[in-house]
Amino acid sequence: VGPKVHFFSAVMVFLGSMFSAVWIVVANSWQQTPAGFHIVGEGLEARAEITDFWAMVFNPSSVERLTHVWIGCFLAGAFLVLSVNAWYILKRRHLDTAIRSFKIALVVATVASLLQLVAGHSSADGVSKNQPAKLAALEGHFDSLARADMYLIGHVNNKTQEVTGLRIPGGLSFLIHGNFSEPVKGLNAFPEDERPKQVNAIFQFYHIMVGCGMLMIGMTLLACYFWWRKKLFDKRWLMVAFVWAVLLPQIANQAGWFAAEMGRQPWVVYGLLKTSDALSKSVTAHQVLFSLILFLLVYFILFLLFLYLLNRKIKHGPVDYGTKEHIDEGSKRDNPIMTHGA
């Protein structure tokens, strides 16, 4: 296809992906912070029915979580472009296109990473109000102390309820309340059967996400500094770092989802329906296991195909319009018989 059709197709895929994310995140956010409904029936016959569609859509966490997800998508795309073009620059291939593309992606990545810091704080603030037990698990916070510390890295002992690591005294209190002395509700303030159990896993996933986010901010700001000093593309070590940095947003996005979904346990619908009560009585464990294996197999095959096609496209590189290669490819497209010989 020509460049205009190709660009149009890319825009349509982008818009389709963004719009599909809306309803996925809205549905998940409703499970986290349900609103706009009432319960019909009792016991096993009870079900939730929507009474206010827009209250359901704009539930207390949907906007901030959707913003968080969207920015994460922009970061994933920007860092992929940075990675590919950093590799071209290191290999001295397609330099004109690679340098221009790298600069555009760097601007997007810098803005997005800084916006993600704001969106992430807003999301955490919402969690503190709507899901305080999850917030406590994210920070390994068990007791409602007068001053809640914030850990940069650490380890939670689930049995002894002790946290060891590098911390900022009163940091969590400051982020949530704006001062270093106000207490934050700990896990022990909630009934044992209404709070998450795997606190260390939740703690680690959350801090992996935050750590990756801070690395992205640091890398993009450093790159902008070298760009300003006109030394950006002289820093080979930085280009190597950007090649591998494509993993950062992917790891951050996945770790964030793990933290969000493990942190809301034991609830499927927060405060209303527990995971143990949502299990289907008509589906056996073997059937669930078979379905899980089948899904993993299908997606693993798709992942391998994705890597193969991506690697092939990267190795081929962009075609510069007006060059002999582009003219030859255009001729083959217009005259298919040329691809097989006269």
Sequence and secondary structure as in RCSB ss.txt:
>XXXX:A:sequence
VGPKVHFFSAVMVFLGSMFSAVWIVVANSWQQTPAGFHIVGEGLEARAEITDFWAMVFNPSSVERLTHVWIGCFL
AGAFLVLSVNAWYILKRRHLDTAIRSFKIALVVATVASLLQLVAGHSSADGVSKNQPAKLAALEGHFDSLARADM
YLIGHVNNKTQEVTGLRIPGGLSFLIHGNFSEPVKGLNAFPEDERPKQVNAIFQFYHIMVGCGMLMIGMTLLACY
FWWRKKLFDKRWLMVAFVWAVLLPQIANQAGWFAAEMGRQPWVVYGLLKTSDALSKSVTAHQVLFSLILFLLVYF
ILFLLFLYLLNRKIKHGPVDYGTKEHIDEGSKRDNPIMTHGA
>XXXX:A:secstr
  HHHHHHHHHHHHHHHHHHHHHHHHHHHHHHS  SEEEESSGGG EEEES HHHHHT TTHHHHHHHHHHHHHH
HHHHHHHHHHHHHHHHT SHHHHHHHHHHHHHHHHHHHHHHHHHHHHHHHHHHHH HHHHHHHTT  S  SS  E
EEEEEEETTTTEEEEEEETTHHHHHHHSSSSS    GGGS GGGS S HHHHHHHHHHHHHHHHHHHHHHHHHHH
HHHTT GGG HHHHHHHHHTTHHHHHHHHHHHHHHHHHTTTEEETTTEEHHHHS TTS HHHHHHHHHHHHHHHH
HHHHHHHHHHHHHHHH    TTSHHHHHHHHHHH GGGGG  
